[in-house]
Amino acid sequence: MKHVGSTGNTNAANDLARRVRVHLCELPRTALPVTYQVLAKALNLSPPNTIHQLTEALERLTEEDASATQPLIAALVVSRARGGLPAPGFFDCARKVGFLEGMPSDAKDRDFYAAEFDRAAEYWSNIRNHSG
């Protein structure tokens, strides 16, 4: 995935990605998953395109997590409109980074998400509990 823009835009995008990761790691496991809208509000994202800003940050985090071969923290964020599943871009990104194989399939995507959510919730909760 290619992230283009001026250095300022890249720095702002990297800062938002870092803020998203910190916020998600600080949430208690019982508060997970969190919706895109709730996360955008918690981070005080300003319009326009707050959800788009957030999804770009989550894509960055997915790339970082895949490179580090750790569970995808983006699995902790879901769409209220999709019945508790992430937006389609989550699955597209998981395919691009090699975490999800094959063509889109509702059943396969749901199974992947359920397993990845459990892995991510456990992993990132432990990161929080063992830091600082």
C-alpha positions in Angstrom: 0.0 0.0 0.0 1.4 3.4 -0.9 1.0 6.5 1.2 1.6 9.7 -0.7 1.5 13.3 0.3 3.7 16.0 1.7 5.9 15.4 4.6 3.5 17.3 6.8 0.6 15.0 5.7 2.8 11.9 6.3 3.8 13.1 9.7 0.2 13.9 10.6 -0.9 10.5 9.3 1.8 8.7 11.3 0.9 10.7 14.4 -2.8 9.6 14.0 -1.8 6.0 13.5 0.3 6.2 16.7 -2.6 7.8 18.6 -5.0 5.1 17.4 -2.6 2.3 18.5 -2.2 3.9 22.0 -5.9 4.5 22.4 -6.8 0.9 21.4 -4.1 -0.5 23.7 -5.5 1.5 26.6 -9.1 0.2 26.2 -10.2 -2.6 28.5 -10.9 -5.9 26.7 -14.5 -5.6 27.8 -14.8 -2.4 25.7 -13.7 -4.2 22.5 -14.5 -4.1 19.7 -15.0 -0.4 19.3 -16.8 1.2 16.3 -15.1 3.5 13.8 -17.4 6.3 14.9 -16.7 5.9 18.7 -13.0 5.8 18.0 -13.0 8.9 15.8 -14.9 10.8 18.5 -12.5 9.5 21.2 -9.6 10.8 19.2 -11.3 14.1 18.6 -10.9 13.8 14.8 -12.1 16.9 13.0 -14.2 16.8 9.8 -14.1 16.4 6.9 -13.7 12.7 6.3 -13.1 11.6 9.9 -13.8 8.0 9.2 -11.6 8.1 6.1 -8.8 9.6 8.2 -9.2 6.8 10.7 -9.3 4.0 8.1 -6.1 5.3 6.6 -4.5 5.2 10.0 -5.7 1.7 10.5 -4.3 0.6 7.2 -0.9 2.0 8.3 -1.2 0.0 11.5 -2.1 -3.1 9.5 1.0 -2.7 7.4 3.2 -2.2 10.5 1.6 -5.2 12.3 2.0 -7.5 9.3 5.7 -6.5 8.9 6.2 -7.3 12.6 4.1 -10.5 12.2 1.9 -9.6 15.1 -1.9 -9.6 15.3 -3.7 -6.8 13.4 -4.7 -4.2 15.9 -7.2 -2.9 13.3 -9.3 -6.0 14.0 -10.4 -4.2 17.2 -12.4 -1.7 15.2 -15.7 -2.5 13.6 -18.5 -0.9 11.6 -21.8 -0.6 13.4 -23.5 -0.8 10.0 -21.9 -4.2 9.3 -23.2 -6.1 12.3 -20.0 -6.0 14.2 -17.6 -6.7 11.4 -14.9 -4.3 10.1 -15.4 -2.4 6.9 -14.5 -4.2 3.7 -11.3 -2.3 3.5 -10.0 -4.2 6.6 -10.3 -7.5 4.6 -8.8 -5.9 1.5 -5.8 -4.7 3.5 -5.5 -8.1 5.3 -5.3 -9.7 1.9 -2.7 -7.1 0.6 -0.4 -7.8 3.6 -0.8 -11.6 3.3 -2.8 -12.3 6.4 -5.9 -13.4 4.5 -5.7 -15.5 1.4 -8.0 -15.9 -1.6 -11.0 -14.1 -2.9 -13.5 -12.3 -0.7 -16.1 -14.7 0.9 -18.5 -13.8 3.6 -18.0 -17.1 5.5 -14.2 -17.0 5.2 -13.9 -13.3 6.0 -16.1 -13.8 9.1 -14.0 -16.8 10.3 -10.8 -14.9 9.7 -12.1 -11.8 11.5 -13.3 -13.9 14.6 -9.9 -15.5 14.9 -7.9 -12.3 14.3 -10.1 -10.3 16.7 -9.4 -12.9 19.5 -5.6 -12.9 18.7 -5.5 -9.1 18.6 -7.5 -8.5 21.7 -5.3 -11.0 23.7 -2.0 -9.7 22.2 -2.7 -5.9 22.5 -4.2 -6.3 26.0 -1.0 -8.0 27.1 1.1 -5.3 25.6 -0.9 -2.7 27.6 -0.6 -4.8 30.8 3.1 -5.2 30.5 4.1 -1.6 29.5 5.0 1.3 31.7 
